[in-house]
Amino acid sequence: MMETASSPLSLQNQKTSFQDLPEASPKPYKKGFVATLMGGASNSPSFKEDNYFVSLLRSSEKKALQELKDKLKASFDDSPSDASMWGVSLLGGDDRADVILLKFLRARDFRVGDAFQMLIKCLAWRKDFGADTILEEDLGFSELEGVIAYMQGYDKEGHPVCYNAYGVFKDKEMYEKVFGDEEKLKKFLRWRVQVLERGIKLLHFKPGGVNSLIQVTDLKDMPKRELRVASNQILSLFQDNYPEMVARKVFVNVPWYFSMLYSMFSPFLTQRTKSKFVISKEGNAAETLYKFIRPEDIPVQYGGLNRPSDLPNGPPKPASEFTIKGGEKVNIQIEGIEAGASITWDIVVGGWDLEYSAEFVPNAEGSYTIAVEKPRKMGASEEAIHNSFTSKESGKMVLSVDNTASRRKKVAAYRYVVRKSSTI
């Protein structure tokens, strides 16, 4: 029999002398060199996704939408089947077609002529590239799946999340294997489009629905010079052919040299695209991602609880979030554990750099506390703890995270399951 412990759970906060020191602000870190270089991208208000209800459009926008439909119909009157993408006929006159057409209009600030040209070029590119059938292809990049670019989970608003991490290409052998010549580069770009098309297949294409993705890009160890050509081609290709498909783009582990990268990418980005950027410096990945994605959906390498081995087991089990202030020790008490029961738990603190321990405290007087995990210092890059314990007597499990040696506030998450003994 399996159940989650239903007895009260408490957080015991123990302040040290650090309590009189200024606490870390719960707001995003102060904008330094990197954020300043981002200019309007990081200082502008957070991007708010459009809902695509035609009834809520301004009169000028409704007029532009109708004009785009008329131009499209005139161009494809003899071959209406050619005016379709992602399984949606753009001449169908339904809500799904409106959503796609509005994406092209918004990408060009409702300039009908420019949006029409963008749309025509995109349709031609999709036909030449074979984008509509690319999901059926085996491109031979199995070793990159789940490592370089992959879809995993959803954000708190239901957007599919695409993760990108190119640090593996710091290895010259891997770099040559993927980007060694022009043909290899073309094949990689094709695979990268395939990953994006998988994500788009999860979108609703309907007003009020989920009509865009979240992208998380990890810049740790990214070989900036070697990936310049590939990065520029990916950015250009995506912006030209996948307008308004990204609701938010989060950069994590942003290094000091991001200024050079940004100056390289910036000419390829519109101001509207830049308004969707969220910048997170090295060591702040968990703090940033927790704002948008639940910890059970965040990969363990970014301070979450999601492991690749969990994916076949269905939707991840929900986790509870909490924060640890500077100079604070937090004890998570899981009470009501019966004799013979087994408890399994996961716990993580973003950017650990603190002491962690776990102990079982029996209810019976005179019984000794069991040190399940002795106190140990957790490194900044260590992944989530996953452990289990079977009790011989009733009691409670206490998970402790000791941040008394730090002034920094940290985000954290935990979850647990208690399985009662089947023995009567």
Secondary structure, 3 states (H helix, E strand, C coil): CEECCCCCEEEEEEECHHHHCCCCCCCCCCCCHHHHHHCHHHHCCCCCCCCCCHHHCCHHHHHHHHHHHHHHHHHCCCCHHHCEECCEECCCCCHHHHHHHHHHHHHCCCCHHHHHHHHHHHHHHHHHHCHHHHHHCCCCCHHHECCCEEEEEECCCCCEEEEEECHHHHCHHHHHHHHCCHHHHHHHHHHHHHHHHHHHCCCCCCCCCCCCEEEEEECCCCCCCCCHHHHHHHHHHHHHHCCCCEEEEEEEEECCCHHHHHHHHHHHCCHHHHCCEEEEECCCHHHHHCCCCCHHHCEHHHCCCECHHHHHHCCCCCCEEEEECCCEEEEEEEEEECCCCEEEEEEEECCCCEEEEEEEEECCCCCCCEEEEEEEEECCCCCCEEEEEECCCCEEEEEEEECCCCCCCEEEEEEEEEECCCCC
